[in-house]
Amino acid sequence: MKWKYLYIWLIGLLAIGCFDDDTTVDTVRISEIAIDTNSLQKEYNRDKNQTLVIDITPYVTQKEKDLPLTFQWDMDYKFYSDSSVLYVDCQDLGTFPMRVKVSNEHSSAFYEFKLHINSPYEEGITVLSESGDGTGMLSFMRQMADGIMGNFETHCLTMNNPGEVFPKSPTDMAKRLSQLFISYKNDPSVYVINAKTFELENIVKAPEFSDFLPVAMMLPDNAARTAVAISENGKVYNLASMEGLILTHTTLTSTYSSVQHSYFGGYNPYYYLWDVNQHTICYYNGYTANYCQEFGPIWNGAHEVIAIFENEKKSSFTVLTELNGEIWKTSLSNTIYKLNENYQKIGVDYRDVQRVIANPVLKKEDPKVASSSYQCLFYAQGNKIYRWYYSSTSFPTESWTVIDDISNAEITTMAISPDESQIYVGAYRSNESGENGYIYIYDTRTGQLIDSYKNVAYKPVKIMYKVK
């Protein structure tokens, strides 16, 4: 019986040995993809209006052989492009997660990074200017994170608002939180611009008020919902900055000069306006308006206002007035009134009153800016800048500095840096066409010229340092 099974087993072995095995085993080699991410960046920074370009192909390798590749770029977790070269037209500010997927028929590889689209108008010197035919222009010079100033960029409004036609005759510019307000006399209006992108957000008009021709705005840089807009005829309108409306002012109902001064005291605004009819100061705190004639006139006679500016920081202000060719300096406490222990008004709180001998004569239309830190007023006539100290009883006869690097220069506006260390001066040449505006920066203490920028504006109307 055992021999029977052994015989069957041997027959099976012989049968297997008679088959020919012609098969071969072919090993499939995978062409793996790799991206050299060490040669790329994890974060890219671009300014608005710039373009990000990344050609990924130099950084892609395949292990075995080159197979056709496909690409998929995602931006902010959404499909963006299937090209081997990424082009991003940077328009929207923010940080965006980015990813590219590179694939062949065998495998895929991924590369992730972040794109930061930044504002080129974050912080720096802003200039509003006007050409000979009234065309306005906004120029901007950015201050970098390291404190170094960049270059002036011109035509910022037209660049960031393609197709938009802005009115002529710009008159004033002010910042409120994340917005810039620019007033125009031609087609009377206030344009509201995003302060970081310079894109138009709103247009405020008041066709129902035929005499609304805004020339000055008293606009605090805070969350206050209303501001003061002074019309060319001296009438004051209420600018509802949040709602974008022009309303009749129910408190400021007299006629006021465009010469004014304002700042925010932490709890309420301090608005100082010159009442043309009463020839005196009106103090408006955003709710009520108080006139100094409540305790008798501050000035005897029909004084005309020359300048209003802060004297001691958050303590007192000064008014320069003119009467019969004589200029008088009157300094008052910020609240104007003296208060008793019960906080009742008991009279006008004079800090200083004196006549100032004027040579040359200081005029209302002269560009000027005050420095409470250095206790002086800077003002310009022609191409000369003068510095008058508050304690002096006469204006200087010698100029502080002169613009002499170009001929026929006329200074049209002045401003001071937030820390009062620099004076910004805007000038132009009337006999020059095109972008005939010039900007000069001086050291407030020494008068030394720090830098100058030629042909970066039209005739400067307003210059300011725009903070974040």
Secondary structure, 3 states (H helix, E strand, C coil): CHHHHHHHHHHHHHHHHCCCCCCCCCCCCCCCEEECHHHCCCEEEEECCCEEEEECHHHEEECCCCCCCEEEEEECCEEEECCCEEEEECCCCEEEEEEEEEECCCCEEEEEEEEEEECCCCCEEEEEEECCCCEEEEEEEEECCCCCEEEEECCHHHHHCCCCCCCECEEEEEEECCEEEEEECCCCEEEEEECCCCCEEEEECCCCCCCCCEEEEECCCCCCCEEEEEECCCCEEEEECCCCEEEECCCCCCCEEEEEEEEECCCCEEEEEEECCCCEEEEECCCCEEEHHHHCCCCCCCCEEEEEEECCCCCEEEEEEEECCEEEEEEEEEEEEEECCCCCEEEEEEEEEEEEECCCCCCCCCCEEEECCCCEEEEEECCEEEEEECCCCECCCCCCEECCCCCCEEEEEEEECCCCCEEEEEEEECCCCCCCEEEEEEECCCCCEEEEEEEEECEEEEEEEECC
